[in-house]
């Protein structure tokens, strides 16, 4: 599989590209301000076409360039955060960053023309979202109402900004702003819920194998077993 990461966005929100090396159809995950400058050339270099955009949640630093990246392609977002696509900047604590979003990414917020609620079938079992790429969604509210993590398996043939060399892989998770390397997502934002976050973190540890690689919405990758053992914020909800 092709699995590449880009972090040169406002607030360093990670954008990920997943694609089957044979099918050559890309899934782009989280499109922060600045992602639109990178996604097109990154796909072109690898001979990929865009199949869909997937959003882990609806905060502005993860969705700002979604319309510019997607064009007419579907943009999937969990149901609980669908309303945020009307005006994502005012529904976070980030209005002071409006100038930065506009300078680095799209000059103003544009709602994706083909925004869709992520089908509930993805929450039951792994489903193919673009040809050759299957993911399973786990609802993990707390950082936002609709925050969701996505788990999948694969072996990396072509990677960028990853701790995995070609031929390595296994269980992987895109954790959005729920779980970070030595941290967890904020729960003091509009729509956040500390109690729901605690339950969501417990769900992750219960349902996701410990050897899973965790690729967060900000910062470097980690492994779930490492976080279970050493992340003090996660331990707080597990003890």
C-alpha positions in Angstrom: 0.0 0.0 0.0 1.0 3.6 -0.4 0.8 5.6 2.8 2.2 9.1 3.1 1.9 11.9 5.6 2.1 15.7 5.3 2.3 18.0 8.3 3.1 21.4 6.9 -0.3 22.8 7.6 -1.6 25.4 10.1 -1.1 24.0 13.6 0.7 21.0 12.1 -2.5 19.0 11.4 -1.5 15.8 9.6 -2.8 15.0 6.2 -2.6 11.3 5.2 -2.9 9.6 1.8 -3.7 6.0 1.5 -3.9 4.0 -1.7 -3.6 0.5 -3.0 -0.5 0.2 -5.0 -2.3 -1.6 -7.8 -5.6 0.3 -7.9 -3.9 3.7 -7.7 -7.0 5.4 -6.2 -6.2 7.7 -3.2 -8.1 8.3 0.0 -7.0 11.6 1.6 -7.6 11.8 5.3 -7.9 15.3 7.0 -7.2 18.3 4.8 -6.0 21.2 6.9 -5.0 24.6 5.7 -2.1 24.1 3.3 -2.9 20.5 2.3 -4.3 21.6 -1.0 -0.8 22.8 -2.1 0.6 19.3 -1.4 -2.0 16.7 -2.2 -2.2 17.3 -6.0 1.6 17.0 -6.6 1.8 14.1 -4.2 -0.8 12.1 -6.1 0.6 13.0 -9.4 4.1 11.9 -8.5 2.7 8.4 -7.6 0.3 8.2 -10.5 -2.8 8.3 -8.2 -6.2 9.7 -8.8 -8.3 11.0 -6.0 -11.2 8.7 -4.9 -12.4 10.4 -1.7 -11.6 12.6 1.3 -12.2 11.3 4.8 -12.4 13.6 7.9 -11.7 12.3 11.4 -13.8 15.3 12.8 -15.0 18.7 11.8 -12.6 21.2 13.4 -11.2 23.8 11.1 -7.6 22.8 11.3 -8.5 19.4 9.8 -11.1 20.4 7.2 -10.1 23.8 5.9 -8.9 22.7 2.5 -11.4 19.9 2.0 -13.3 21.6 -0.9 -10.1 22.5 -2.7 -8.7 19.0 -2.4 -11.9 17.1 -3.2 -13.5 19.0 -6.0 -16.5 16.8 -6.9 -15.2 13.7 -5.0 -17.1 12.6 -1.9 -16.0 14.1 1.5 -17.0 11.8 4.3 -17.4 13.0 7.8 -18.9 11.3 10.9 -22.5 12.2 11.5 -21.9 14.0 14.8 -19.7 16.6 13.1 -21.6 17.0 9.9 -23.1 20.3 11.0 -19.6 21.8 11.5 -19.1 21.9 7.8 -21.4 24.9 7.6 -18.9 27.0 9.5 -16.0 25.1 11.0 -14.1 28.1 12.2 -16.8 29.5 14.4 -17.5 26.1 16.0 -14.0 25.7 17.4 -11.9 27.9 19.7 -9.7 28.9 16.7 -11.3 32.1 15.2 -8.0 33.9 16.0 -6.3 31.7 13.5 -8.6 32.7 10.6 -5.8 34.9 9.0 -3.4 32.0 9.1 -5.9 29.6 7.6 -6.6 32.0 4.8 -2.9 32.8 4.1 -1.7 29.2 4.0 -4.8 27.4 2.7 -8.0 28.3 0.9 -8.6 32.1 1.1 -12.0 31.5 2.7 -14.1 28.6 4.0 -15.9 26.7 1.2 -18.2 23.9 2.1 -17.4 20.7 0.0 -19.9 20.3 -2.8 -20.2 16.5 -2.2 -20.1 16.3 1.6 -21.6 13.1 3.0 -22.2 11.6 6.4 -19.9 8.5 6.8 -22.2 5.5 6.3 -23.0 3.6 9.4 -21.8 0.3 7.8 -18.2 1.4 8.4 -18.8 1.2 12.2 -19.6 -2.5 12.0 -16.8 -4.0 10.0 -14.1 -2.9 7.6 -15.5 -1.6 4.3 -13.8 -0.6 1.1 -13.9 3.2 0.9 -11.9 3.5 -2.3 -10.7 0.6 -4.5 -8.3 -1.5 -2.5 -8.5 0.4 0.7 -10.7 -0.9 3.5 -11.2 0.8 6.9 -13.3 0.3 10.0 -14.6 3.2 12.0 -14.8 3.4 15.8 -16.9 6.2 17.3 -14.8 8.0 19.8 -16.6 11.2 20.9 -15.1 13.5 23.4 -12.8 15.9 21.5 -15.9 16.6 19.4 -19.3 15.0 19.1 -18.4 13.0 16.0 -14.7 12.3 16.5 -13.9 8.9 15.0 -10.8 6.8 14.7 -10.2 4.5 11.7 -8.4 1.2 11.8 -6.9 -0.8 8.9 -4.3 -3.3 8.1 -1.6 -3.1 5.4 2.0 -3.4 4.4 3.7 -0.2 3.2 5.2 -0.3 -0.3 5.7 3.5 -0.6 5.8 5.7 2.6 6.7 9.2 3.5 7.1 10.8 7.0 6.4 7.4 8.6 8.3 5.2 11.0 7.7 2.2 8.7 10.1 1.1 6.0 9.0 -0.6 2.8 7.8 -4.0 3.7 6.7 -3.1 7.2 3.2 -2.7 8.4 0.5 -4.5 10.3 -2.4 -3.0 12.3 -2.7 0.7 11.9 -5.0 3.4 13.3 -5.7 7.0 12.2 -6.6 8.5 15.6 -7.4 12.1 14.7 -7.4 14.3 17.8 -8.4 11.6 20.1 -5.0 10.0 20.9 -1.6 11.5 20.4 2.0 10.4 21.0 2.1 11.1 24.8 -1.1 13.0 24.8 -4.9 13.1 24.2 -7.2 15.6 22.5 -8.5 18.7 24.2 -11.9 18.5 25.9 -12.4 22.2 26.7 -13.7 23.1 23.2 -17.3 23.7 22.1 -18.9 20.3 21.8 -16.2 18.5 23.8 -17.0 16.2 26.7 -14.4 14.9 29.1 -16.5 12.0 30.3 -17.1 10.9 26.7 -13.4 11.2 26.0 -12.6 8.9 28.8 -15.0 6.2 27.6 -13.7 6.6 24.0 -10.1 6.0 25.2 -11.2 2.9 27.1 -13.0 1.7 23.9 -9.8 2.1 21.9 -7.8 0.1 24.3 -10.4 -2.6 24.5 -11.1 -3.0 20.8 -7.7 -2.2 19.1 -4.7 -4.6 19.4 -1.8 -3.2 21.4 0.7 -3.6 18.6 -1.3 -1.2 16.4 0.6 1.8 14.9 -1.1 5.0 15.8 -1.1 7.9 13.3 -2.5 11.0 15.1 -4.0 14.2 13.8 -1.0 16.1 15.1 2.6 15.1 15.8 4.5 11.8 15.2 3.3 8.3 15.1 3.4 5.9 18.1 2.1 2.5 19.0 -0.9 1.8 21.2 0.9 -0.5 23.6 3.5 2.3 24.2 0.8 4.8 24.9 -1.0 2.4 27.3 2.2 1.9 29.2 3.6 5.5 29.3 1.0 8.1 28.3 0.0 9.8 31.6 -3.2 11.3 30.1 -4.4 8.0 28.8 -3.4 6.2 32.0 -5.6 8.6 33.9 -8.7 7.1 32.2 -7.5 3.5 32.4 -6.5 3.2 36.1 
